[in-house]
Amino acid sequence: MERFLGFTHNHCFVMLFFVSLSPLGFAQYEHWPYLPGYPEPPPQVYQPPQRPANIPKIQLRLAGQKRKHNEGRVEVFYSGEWGTVCDDDFSIHAAHVVCRELGYVEAVSWLPSSKYGKGEGKIWMDNVHCNGKETTLAACTSNGWGVTDCKHTEDVGVVCSEKRIPGFKFDNSLLNQIENMNIQVEDIRIRAILATYRKRVPVTEGYVEVKDEGTWKQICDKHWTMKNSRVVCGMFGFPSERKYNTNVYKMFASRRKQHYWAYSMDCSGNEAHISSCKLGNHLNVNAEKNMTCENGMPAVVSCVPGRAFAPSSHSGFRKAFRQEQPLVRLKGGANTGEGRVEVLKNGEWGTVCDDNWNLVSASVVCRELGFGSAKEAITGARLGQGMGPIHLNEIDCTGFEKSVTDCKFNMESQGCNHEEDAAVRCNVPAMGFQNQLRLSGGRNPYEGRVEVLAERNGTLKWGTVCSENWSTVEAMVVCRQLGLGFASHAFQETWYWHGDISADNVVMSGVKCSGTEMSLAHCRHDGADVSCPRGGGRFGAGVSCSETAPDLVLNAELVEQTAYLEDRPMFMLQCALEENCLASSAVNTSITSGYRRLLRFSSQIHNNGQSDFRPKNGRHAWVWHDCHRHYHSMEVFTHYDLLNLNGTKVAEGHKASFCLEDTECEADVQKQYECANFGEQGITVGCWDVYRHDIDCQWIDITDVPPGDYLFQVVINPNYEVAESDYSNNVMKCRSRYDGQRIWMYNCHIGGSFSEETEQKFEHFSGLTNNKVSTR
């Protein structure tokens, strides 16, 4: 199969903007910064809305099977009992009213048909009509209280924005009538009190404070429990809580006047967020209208960080600790603490079906991996599709399990496919890494010259990073550190971006990352002895980031099924020789009578990621190959290697991408890329590209290889030229046995699909003990 391509003059630059949200629940959201020279609007001052006198007082809450804390089934407290709202005639305007009444800035969307589960009791409102400006849902028109023809299968739900209304005041007028009232505050924080914790990053111990009516207030510890501490620690990225020295805090509290919140908290301990906890007892009010905490003091939490976030003073212990093979991992996520959930069963990694996937179960995964509670339980393979088996379905956790494998679940996954792979976004500690780095001079916040904050002669100065050997792997770390997703490109020249002139000096050089680091400072680099012959300025390292990335995976089964040997005459291989597709000894092979022995196979390369795979270079930089009469969009797209059992390469091949196109797609996906008629090149999400076994260079030349047992390996995108969400699955390995005339391929599998133990057995297995083919 030969493919052709050409030029078009369509260049499209897509700029992706999204607000990078803090990992602390709703704890630290900031508005989008205004460009220099534009006046910023004055800060919002919360004015409690005036309720018309004839409108009854109600209270709202979000209930049901949540996947984020700021969403759920709308429930209304009216006439002494909780009830639901029917979805008939409900609109985004009504959703805005609900969210604002609960203290959120606005609604994002609403969902009909009991998407958060069926409620109980009365259906209080039906055919609700709001204009969006009402101060309470009770002010919207409806059929009348309790007048409905709906069933609970029509209960409506809403998704609110994560941002809270500044200065929000909780309406406590119905407090005495309602049991199980949910907590509604503007914000929450852990404030370090003792000097040792004030200097530490992350902050793991201090007063729990809530922001109420625009003021930070302490919580009286009289009704405080370790269950409350567990929820607060989880929100701030910590898997568990611990006891602390109460005497020190008593002494500290006795010296200062406290400003207490009017209520206590009542959490059961498995909540992912305090907004799911119940409001506890009301405090006494003294003569000066201040809340008092008789014989008590401010509540304190002390949290245990995960191993990756432990304060540096403990680093000696961390280095000595050898982690066991985990049972759970996250794959395909851009930022720390997010990804598709994969579990290890019988030595093989598999995914989790998203049926009944919720915040409680997702939080068990997060805590197991050393993060806090879950910020979001993600469904519908939104962080990419996995490969291999679907191990778990309909997971039902209590929230206190040590591992998600301890939860109840259904082993059967009929009806599930990889389009339903569950994922999670966890709360992670605020490490402050994003403050040590910035992008400067770009057209948008997602691109620019990389500038780092480094100490020079006792002062902190911004400077550039040497671009020598700067690659996509280093750029990935920068984008992750800034919370901007994946890297889409790494730049070794940035003269077109005018960064800060005062930051032109190179302060970091020799940077080499593995790709998993949380900060560029964690990568190998030259330290204070900076060496950069080209200098900074126009040659400073640069990046562009993107929320999404492709993920290429080879179909291992097809390689196993299509592999065969061909003895091909040398006169038919002149183009292949020109393109370096043959072993070096081929130059000495007679053109008229010689032949080469080729191991041929088909490659079917799937894009399982979240965005299309496109060649690194635009068509202006593609290279024309006259012999085959086509352009190469990527000079090295795949490596093919034959290794002996100690890992030494005995034969190799490579494939240029002379055409990347959508050969086939999943049923609901439209083909976009086609090489014919000079079309654009790429692989769409949900599509695959097939390089058939009968095209040039789709082989390894094994003419000089003796019979024996070997490892066959294919590596896609081997030089990391194009950014992907997961490079570990770009490798495919097979066991192979060659008897001099025939070849067998077996145990073909994708890298990372088995446990480390199983993989090691595969690597060091020396073949069958009997019937071994002797080497020549």
C-alpha positions in Angstrom: 0.0 0.0 0.0 1.5 3.3 -1.1 0.3 6.6 0.3 0.6 10.1 -1.1 0.5 13.6 0.4 0.9 17.2 -0.6 0.5 20.7 0.5 -2.5 22.8 1.5 -2.3 26.4 2.8 -4.5 25.9 5.8 -2.7 26.8 9.0 -4.9 26.8 12.1 -3.7 27.9 15.5 -6.0 26.8 18.3 -5.7 28.6 21.6 -7.0 26.8 24.5 -8.0 28.8 27.6 -9.0 27.3 30.9 -8.7 28.5 34.4 -6.3 26.3 36.4 -8.2 25.5 39.6 -6.4 25.1 42.9 -6.2 21.6 44.4 -7.9 22.8 47.6 -11.5 22.3 46.9 -13.0 25.8 46.7 -10.3 27.0 49.0 -8.1 29.2 46.8 -9.8 30.3 43.6 -8.7 33.6 42.1 -10.2 35.5 39.2 -8.5 35.5 35.8 -5.8 38.2 35.8 -6.6 41.2 33.7 -4.1 42.3 31.1 -1.8 45.2 32.1 -3.4 48.5 31.4 -7.0 47.2 31.8 -8.7 48.5 34.9 -9.8 45.7 37.2 -13.4 45.8 38.5 -13.9 46.6 42.2 -14.1 43.6 44.5 -17.6 42.2 44.9 -19.3 42.9 48.2 -21.9 40.3 49.0 -25.3 41.9 49.7 -27.8 39.3 51.1 -30.8 39.3 48.7 -34.0 40.7 50.1 -36.7 38.1 50.1 -40.2 39.4 49.3 -42.5 39.2 52.4 -45.0 36.9 50.7 -42.5 34.3 49.7 -42.1 31.3 52.1 -38.7 30.6 53.6 -37.0 27.5 52.2 -33.6 25.8 52.4 -31.8 24.0 49.6 -29.2 21.2 49.4 -27.5 19.1 46.7 -27.8 15.4 47.4 -27.4 12.0 45.7 -24.6 10.2 43.9 -22.1 13.1 43.4 -19.1 13.2 41.2 -18.1 16.7 42.4 -19.0 18.4 45.7 -20.7 21.3 43.8 -23.3 19.2 42.1 -26.2 17.0 43.0 -30.0 16.4 43.1 -31.8 19.6 44.1 -33.7 19.1 47.4 -35.9 21.7 49.0 -36.9 22.0 52.7 -40.5 23.3 52.9 -43.2 22.9 55.5 -41.1 20.8 57.8 -39.8 18.2 55.3 -37.3 17.7 52.5 -38.5 17.0 49.0 -37.3 17.2 45.4 -37.9 19.3 42.2 -39.3 17.9 38.9 -37.4 18.5 35.7 -40.4 19.6 33.7 -39.8 23.1 32.3 -36.7 23.5 34.4 -34.0 25.7 32.8 -30.5 27.1 33.3 -32.1 30.2 34.7 -33.6 28.1 37.5 -30.3 26.4 38.0 -28.6 29.8 38.5 -31.1 30.7 41.2 -30.5 27.4 43.0 -26.7 27.7 42.9 -26.7 31.4 44.0 -29.0 30.5 46.9 -26.4 27.9 47.9 -23.5 30.4 47.8 -22.0 29.5 44.4 -21.4 32.3 41.8 -23.5 30.6 39.1 -24.7 27.3 37.5 -22.7 25.5 34.9 -25.5 23.1 33.8 -28.5 21.1 35.0 -29.4 17.4 34.5 -32.9 15.9 34.1 -34.2 12.3 34.8 -32.7 11.7 38.3 -29.1 11.6 37.1 -28.0 11.7 40.8 -30.4 9.0 41.9 -34.0 9.1 42.8 -35.0 11.2 45.8 -37.5 10.3 48.5 -40.6 12.0 50.0 -42.6 14.8 48.4 -41.8 16.4 45.0 -42.3 20.0 46.1 -42.0 21.8 42.8 -43.1 21.1 39.2 -43.1 23.2 36.0 -40.7 25.6 37.6 -40.2 28.9 35.7 -37.5 31.4 36.7 -36.1 34.4 35.0 -32.7 33.9 36.7 -32.9 37.1 38.8 -35.0 35.7 41.7 -33.4 35.7 45.2 -34.8 32.3 46.0 -36.2 29.3 44.2 -39.4 29.8 46.2 -39.9 33.1 44.2 -40.1 31.3 40.9 -43.5 30.3 39.6 -44.6 26.6 39.7 -47.8 24.5 39.8 -47.9 25.2 43.6 -46.2 23.5 46.5 -46.6 19.7 46.2 -48.8 19.9 43.1 -47.2 17.6 40.5 -47.7 14.7 38.1 -44.1 13.7 38.3 -42.3 10.7 39.7 -38.9 10.6 41.4 -37.4 9.3 38.1 -37.8 13.0 37.0 -35.8 14.6 39.9 -33.7 17.4 38.6 -30.0 18.0 39.4 -27.6 20.9 39.0 -23.9 21.5 38.5 -22.7 24.7 40.1 -19.5 26.6 39.4 -16.7 25.9 41.9 -16.3 29.6 42.7 -18.1 30.8 45.9 -19.8 34.2 46.3 -17.4 36.5 48.1 -18.8 37.5 51.5 -21.6 34.9 51.4 -23.7 34.8 54.5 -25.4 31.5 55.5 -29.2 31.9 56.1 -29.8 30.3 59.5 -33.4 31.3 59.9 -34.7 27.7 59.5 -31.9 26.1 61.5 -34.0 25.0 64.5 -36.6 23.3 62.2 -34.1 21.3 60.0 -32.2 18.2 61.0 -29.2 17.3 58.8 -28.5 20.8 57.5 -25.4 20.8 55.2 -22.5 23.2 55.9 -22.4 26.3 53.7 -19.4 28.5 54.1 -17.5 30.7 51.6 -14.1 29.1 52.2 -11.9 27.0 54.5 -8.2 26.9 55.3 -5.6 25.3 57.6 -3.7 28.2 59.3 -0.3 27.2 60.6 0.1 28.6 64.2 3.4 27.1 65.5 6.6 28.4 64.1 7.8 25.0 62.9 4.7 24.5 60.8 4.6 28.1 59.5 8.0 27.4 57.7 7.0 24.1 56.3 5.6 23.3 52.8 3.0 21.9 52.7 1.2 23.2 55.8 0.1 20.0 57.6 -1.0 21.4 61.0 -2.8 24.4 62.4 -6.2 25.9 63.2 -9.2 25.0 61.0 -10.7 28.3 59.9 -13.8 29.0 57.8 -14.7 32.2 55.9 -18.1 33.3 56.9 -19.6 36.7 55.9 -16.2 37.7 54.5 -14.3 37.0 57.8 -12.0 34.1 58.8 -13.3 32.4 62.0 -12.0 29.6 64.2 -14.1 26.6 65.1 -14.7 25.7 68.7 -13.1 22.3 69.5 -15.8 21.1 72.0 -17.6 19.0 69.4 -14.6 18.5 67.1 -13.9 14.8 66.1 -11.1 13.0 64.3 -13.7 12.3 61.6 -13.9 16.1 61.0 -10.1 16.2 60.8 -10.1 13.4 58.2 -12.4 15.3 55.9 -10.5 18.6 56.3 -7.1 16.8 55.7 -8.5 15.1 52.6 -9.6 18.4 51.2 -6.1 19.8 51.5 -4.5 16.8 49.8 -3.6 14.6 52.8 -4.6 10.9 53.0 -5.0 10.8 56.8 -5.0 12.7 60.1 -3.1 12.2 63.4 -3.1 13.4 67.0 -1.2 16.6 68.0 0.2 18.2 71.1 -2.8 19.9 72.7 -0.9 21.6 75.5 1.0 23.8 73.2 -2.2 25.0 71.5 -3.9 25.5 74.8 -1.1 27.8 75.9 -1.2 29.6 72.6 -5.0 30.0 72.6 -5.1 31.4 76.1 -3.0 34.4 75.0 -5.3 35.6 72.2 -8.9 36.5 71.7 -10.5 34.2 69.2 -13.2 35.0 66.7 -15.4 31.8 66.6 -17.7 30.6 63.9 -21.3 30.2 65.2 -21.5 26.4 64.6 -19.7 23.1 64.9 -19.1 20.5 62.2 -20.6 17.0 62.2 -18.8 14.8 59.6 -19.0 11.1 59.3 -15.4 10.9 58.0 -16.0 9.6 54.4 -17.1 12.9 52.9 -14.9 14.3 50.1 -15.7 17.9 51.1 -17.1 19.7 54.1 -20.1 20.9 52.1 -21.3 17.2 52.4 -20.9 17.3 56.2 -23.8 18.3 58.5 -23.9 21.5 60.5 -23.3 20.7 64.2 -24.4 22.5 67.4 -25.0 26.2 67.6 -22.6 28.0 70.0 -23.7 30.2 72.9 -23.7 34.0 72.3 -22.3 36.2 75.1 -23.4 39.7 76.0 -21.0 41.3 73.4 -22.7 39.3 70.6 -19.5 37.2 70.2 -19.6 33.4 70.0 -18.0 31.7 73.0 -16.2 28.4 73.3 -16.4 27.8 77.1 -13.5 25.7 78.4 -12.5 25.0 74.8 -10.1 26.4 72.2 -9.9 26.6 68.4 -10.1 23.2 66.6 -6.7 22.1 65.3 -6.0 19.5 62.6 -2.7 17.7 62.0 -2.5 15.9 58.7 -0.2 13.1 57.5 1.2 13.9 54.0 1.7 11.2 51.3 5.2 10.1 50.7 5.7 12.3 47.7 4.7 15.4 49.7 6.5 14.7 53.0 8.5 17.7 54.2 12.1 17.6 53.1 13.4 17.1 56.7 12.1 13.5 56.3 13.9 12.9 53.0 16.4 10.5 54.6 13.6 8.1 55.5 12.1 8.4 52.0 15.3 7.4 50.3 15.6 4.3 52.4 12.0 3.2 51.7 11.4 0.7 48.9 7.8 1.0 47.7 5.9 -2.3 47.1 4.1 -2.8 43.8 0.9 -0.8 44.2 -2.5 -2.4 43.4 -3.8 0.9 41.8 -2.3 3.5 39.5 -3.4 6.6 37.6 -2.7 6.9 33.9 -3.2 9.5 31.2 -3.6 12.5 33.5 -1.9 15.8 32.9 -1.4 16.9 36.5 -0.2 15.2 39.7 -3.0 13.2 41.3 -5.3 12.7 38.3 -5.7 10.0 35.7 -7.6 7.0 34.5 -7.9 4.4 37.4 -6.2 1.1 36.7 -6.0 -1.9 39.1 -3.7 -4.9 39.2 -5.3 -8.3 39.1 -3.6 -11.6 38.5 -0.4 -9.8 37.4 -2.3 -7.7 34.7 -3.4 -4.1 34.8 -7.0 -3.3 33.8 -9.5 -0.5 34.0 -12.6 0.3 36.1 -16.0 0.7 34.6 -17.7 4.0 35.5 -21.1 2.5 36.5 -22.0 3.9 40.0 -18.6 5.7 40.1 -18.8 8.5 42.7 -16.8 10.7 45.0 -16.7 8.3 47.9 -15.2 5.4 45.8 -12.8 7.8 44.0 -11.6 9.2 47.4 -10.6 5.7 48.4 -8.4 5.5 45.3 -6.9 9.0 46.0 -6.1 8.2 49.6 -4.6 4.8 48.7 -2.2 6.6 46.4 -1.1 9.1 49.0 -3.3 12.0 47.9 -6.3 13.5 49.8 -10.0 13.0 49.0 -11.3 13.1 45.4 -12.0 16.5 43.9 -13.9 14.8 41.0 -14.9 11.3 40.0 -14.6 11.3 36.2 -16.7 9.1 33.9 -16.9 8.4 30.2 -13.1 7.9 29.6 -12.6 11.6 29.7 -8.9 11.1 30.6 -8.4 8.6 27.7 -9.3 5.0 27.1 -7.3 2.2 28.6 -6.3 -1.2 27.1 -6.7 -4.8 28.2 -9.3 -6.2 30.6 -12.0 -4.2 32.6 -11.4 -5.6 36.1 -14.0 -3.9 38.3 -17.5 -2.6 37.8 -20.2 -1.1 40.0 -17.8 -0.3 42.8 -19.4 0.5 46.1 -17.1 1.8 48.8 -17.9 3.0 52.3 -15.0 5.5 52.1 -13.0 3.9 54.9 -11.3 1.1 52.9 -7.5 0.9 52.7 -7.7 0.0 49.0 -10.4 0.2 46.3 -9.9 -3.6 45.9 -11.4 -3.9 49.5 -14.7 -2.3 48.3 -17.7 -4.2 47.1 -17.7 -4.5 43.3 -19.1 -6.6 40.5 -16.5 -8.8 38.8 -18.7 -9.0 35.7 -18.3 -6.2 33.3 -20.8 -7.1 30.6 -22.1 -4.0 28.9 -18.9 -2.1 29.8 -16.3 -1.0 27.3 -13.3 1.2 27.4 -15.5 4.2 26.5 -16.7 4.0 30.1 -13.3 3.9 31.8 -13.4 5.7 35.2 -10.9 8.3 36.2 -10.3 10.6 39.1 -8.9 14.0 40.0 -7.5 14.1 43.6 -6.9 16.9 46.0 -3.1 17.4 46.3 -1.2 19.5 48.8 -0.3 23.1 47.9 3.5 22.8 47.4 3.9 26.2 45.9 5.8 24.8 42.8 3.8 27.0 40.4 5.4 30.1 42.1 8.9 29.0 41.2 8.3 29.2 37.4 6.6 31.4 34.8 6.0 31.6 31.1 6.9 35.0 29.6 6.1 36.7 26.3 3.6 34.2 24.9 0.4 35.1 23.0 -1.6 33.5 25.7 -1.1 32.1 29.2 -0.3 28.6 27.8 2.9 29.4 26.0 6.1 31.4 26.4 9.7 31.5 27.4 10.4 29.4 30.5 11.7 31.6 33.4 12.7 30.2 36.8 13.2 31.8 40.2 16.8 31.0 41.3 18.9 32.1 44.2 22.0 34.1 43.1 24.3 35.8 45.7 21.7 35.4 48.4 18.8 37.0 46.4 16.1 35.4 44.3 16.2 36.3 40.6 14.2 35.3 37.6 16.2 33.9 34.7 16.0 31.7 31.7 16.7 28.0 31.1 19.4 26.9 28.7 17.7 25.3 25.6 20.5 22.9 24.8 18.9 19.4 24.6 15.5 20.9 25.7 12.8 18.4 24.7 9.1 17.6 25.1 9.9 15.6 28.2 11.2 18.7 30.0 8.4 20.8 28.6 5.9 18.2 30.1 7.3 18.9 33.6 7.0 22.7 33.1 3.3 22.4 32.0 2.5 20.1 34.9 4.3 22.4 37.4 2.2 25.3 36.3 -1.1 23.3 36.2 -1.4 23.9 32.5 -1.9 20.3 31.3 0.4 18.6 28.8 3.2 20.1 26.7 2.3 20.4 23.1 5.7 21.7 22.0 9.2 22.3 23.3 11.1 25.3 21.8 14.9 25.7 21.7 14.6 29.2 20.3 12.3 31.9 21.7 13.4 35.1 19.9 9.8 35.7 18.8 8.6 35.9 22.4 9.7 39.1 24.2 10.2 37.9 27.8 11.3 40.0 30.7 14.7 41.6 29.7 15.8 41.5 33.3 15.4 37.7 33.2 17.6 37.1 30.1 20.5 35.6 32.0 20.6 31.8 32.1 20.2 30.5 35.7 19.5 26.8 34.9 21.3 24.5 32.4 21.8 20.8 31.6 18.2 20.0 32.5 17.3 16.4 32.0 14.0 15.1 33.2 12.5 11.6 33.4 9.0 13.1 32.8 7.4 12.2 36.2 8.8 15.1 38.2 6.4 17.6 39.9 8.9 20.5 39.5 11.7 21.4 37.0 14.0 21.8 40.1 13.6 18.0 40.7 15.1 17.2 37.3 18.9 16.6 36.9 20.6 19.9 36.1 24.0 21.6 36.5 23.1 23.4 39.8 25.0 26.7 40.4 27.7 25.8 37.7 25.6 27.0 34.8 27.0 26.2 31.4 25.2 27.4 28.2 27.4 28.3 25.3 24.5 29.8 23.2 23.4 31.9 26.2 19.8 32.8 27.1 17.7 35.6 25.6 16.6 34.4 22.2 17.9 30.9 22.9 16.0 30.5 26.2 13.9 27.3 26.5 10.2 27.7 25.7 7.0 25.6 25.9 3.4 25.6 24.8 0.9 23.7 26.9 -2.4 22.1 26.2 -5.2 20.7 28.3 -5.3 17.5 26.2 -2.8 15.2 24.4 -3.0 12.2 22.1 -2.0 8.7 23.2 -0.7 6.2 20.6 -1.0 2.5 21.3 0.0 -0.4 19.0 -2.3 -3.4 18.5 0.0 -6.2 19.9 -2.3 -9.0 18.8 -2.2 -7.9 15.1 1.7 -8.0 15.1 1.6 -11.5 16.5 -1.0 -12.6 13.8 0.7 -11.0 10.8 4.4 -11.7 11.3 6.2 -13.8 8.6 9.5 -14.0 6.7 10.2 -13.0 3.2 13.4 -13.5 1.1 13.3 -10.4 -1.1 15.6 -9.9 -4.1 18.0 -7.0 -3.7 17.0 -5.4 -7.0 13.6 -4.7 -5.5 15.1 -3.1 -2.4 17.0 -0.1 -3.9 14.6 2.5 -2.5 14.6 0.8 0.9 18.5 0.8 0.9 18.4 4.5 0.1 16.1 5.2 3.1 18.3 3.1 5.5 15.6 0.4 6.0 18.1 -2.4 5.6 21.0 -3.7 7.7 24.4 -2.2 7.1 25.6 -5.4 5.4 23.1 -4.8 2.6 25.5 -2.5 0.7 27.7 -5.6 0.0 24.8 -7.7 -1.3 24.7 -8.3 -5.0 21.9 -6.3 -6.8 21.4 -9.0 -9.4 21.6 -12.3 -7.4 21.4 -11.2 -3.8 18.4 -11.2 -1.4 17.6 -10.0 2.1 15.6 -11.9 4.7 12.9 -9.6 6.1 10.7 -10.1 9.1 7.5 -8.5 8.0 4.4 -7.6 10.0 1.5 -5.1 10.1 1.2 -2.1 12.5 -2.2 -0.9 13.7 -1.7 2.2 15.7 -4.6 3.5 17.8 -5.1 7.0 19.2 -6.6 6.4 22.6 -5.9 9.9 24.0 -8.0 13.1 24.2 -6.7 15.0 21.2 -5.5 14.2 17.7 -2.0 13.1 16.9 -0.4 15.5 14.4 3.2 15.4 13.0 5.6 17.6 14.8 6.5 19.6 11.7 4.2 21.6 9.5 4.1 20.5 5.9 6.6 23.3 5.0 9.3 21.2 6.8 8.4 17.8 5.5 11.2 16.0 3.6 10.7 14.8 0.0 12.0 11.3 -0.8 12.4 11.0 -4.6 12.8 7.2 -4.7 9.4 6.4 -3.1 7.9 9.7 -4.5 6.5 10.9 -1.2 7.1 13.2 1.7 8.1 12.2 5.2 6.2 14.1 7.9 8.2 12.5 10.7 11.6 11.1 9.7 11.5 8.5 12.6 8.0 7.5 13.6 8.7 4.0 14.8 11.7 1.8 15.8 11.7 -1.9 15.2 14.3 -3.9 17.1 15.3 -7.5 17.6 17.1 -8.1 20.9 18.8 -11.2 22.3 17.7 -12.3 25.7 20.3 -10.2 27.5 18.9 -7.1 25.8 21.6 -6.6 23.1 20.3 -5.3 19.8 21.0 -7.8 17.0 18.8 -6.3 14.2 16.9 -3.0 13.8 14.6 -1.2 11.5 12.8 2.1 11.5 9.7 3.6 9.8 9.3 7.2 8.7 5.7 8.5 8.8 5.3 9.1 5.1 1.6 9.2 5.8 -0.4 9.4 9.0 -4.1 8.9 8.3 -7.4 7.5 9.7 -7.5 4.1 8.1 -10.5 3.1 10.3 -12.4 4.6 13.2 -14.8 3.6 15.9 -18.5 3.5 14.9 -19.4 7.0 16.1 -16.1 8.8 15.0 -15.7 10.6 11.7 -12.4 10.2 9.7 -10.5 13.5 9.5 -7.1 12.7 8.0 -6.4 11.3 4.6 -3.2 11.3 2.6 -4.9 11.1 -0.8 -5.5 14.4 -2.7 -2.8 16.1 -0.6 -4.8 15.9 2.6 -3.8 16.8 6.1 -2.0 14.2 8.2 -2.8 12.9 11.7 -4.7 10.2 13.7 -8.0 11.3 15.2 -9.0 10.3 18.7 -10.9 7.0 18.4 -9.2 6.1 15.0 -6.3 4.0 14.0 -3.6 4.1 11.3 -2.6 0.8 9.6 0.9 0.3 8.1 0.4 -3.0 6.2 3.0 -5.7 6.2 3.5 -5.4 2.4 4.7 -1.8 2.2 8.4 -0.8 2.1 10.3 -0.6 5.4 7.5 -2.3 7.4 10.1 -4.9 8.4 13.3 -5.8 10.2 16.2 -7.1 8.1 17.3 -10.3 9.9 19.6 -11.6 7.1 22.6 -11.7 9.5 20.7 -13.0 12.5 21.4 -16.7 13.6 18.6 -19.0 14.8 17.6 -18.6 18.5 15.2 -17.1 21.0 14.8 -13.3 20.8 12.8 -10.3 22.0 11.0 -8.4 19.3 10.2 -4.7 20.2 8.4 -1.9 18.5 8.6 1.7 19.8 6.2 4.4 18.5 7.3 8.0 18.6 10.7 6.9 20.1 12.2 10.3 20.3 9.2 11.8 22.0 8.9 14.3 19.1 5.2 14.6 19.6 3.7 15.0 23.1 1.5 12.2 24.4 -0.4 11.7 27.6 1.4 8.4 28.3 4.7 7.2 26.8 4.9 4.0 28.7 2.4 2.3 26.4 4.4 3.3 23.2 6.5 0.1 23.6 5.3 -3.3 22.4 7.3 -6.5 23.2 7.0 -10.1 21.9 8.9 -13.3 22.5 10.1 -14.7 19.2 11.8 -17.9 18.1 13.7 -18.2 14.8 14.8 -21.6 13.5 16.6 -20.3 10.4 13.6 -20.8 8.1 10.5 -19.9 10.2 9.7 -17.5 13.0 7.2 -17.7 15.8 5.9 -14.6 17.7 4.2 -15.1 21.1 3.4 -13.3 24.3 3.0 -9.9 22.5 2.0 -7.2 24.9 2.1 -3.4 25.4 4.6 -1.9 27.9 3.1 -1.3 31.3 0.2 -3.8 30.8 1.6 -6.3 33.4 3.0 -6.1 36.9 6.8 -5.5 37.3 7.2 -9.0 38.5 5.5 -10.6 35.5 7.4 -8.2 33.2 10.7 -9.3 34.7 9.9 -13.0 34.2 9.1 -12.2 30.6 12.4 -10.3 30.0 14.6 -13.0 31.6 12.8 -16.1 30.4 15.5 -18.0 28.5 13.1 -20.1 26.3 11.9 -23.6 26.6 14.4 -25.9 28.5 13.9 -28.8 26.0 14.0 -28.7 22.2 16.2 -25.6 22.1 17.5 -24.5 18.7 21.3 -24.4 18.8 23.0 -21.3 17.6 25.2 -21.5 14.5 
